[in-house]
Amino acid sequence: MYPESRQNGNPPVVFQFNPTFQFERATWTIYIFASFLDKHSIS
């Protein structure tokens, strides 16, 4: 998919600085953290 970046062994810059990927990872982290708090807040 990215033959020019595969030659020098570096990941694509599009993937490195993709704001959508950063947002999805942050949303996933918040979701796990919220579900963790929800489990342990039930007394």
Steps between C-alpha positions, in 0.01 A plus 500: 500500500795730575788358293711816525495503879548123524838527329664715768333305782310793652125491564291732281481859624126485434470225759738665748316831513146383428268697731217253442717216629602705805135585567387138473778386732410768755132410478582131548718580803224712655247224433713237675569736790131584539397134495775424753370772732145380448588147606688603813266777612215255563507428872 
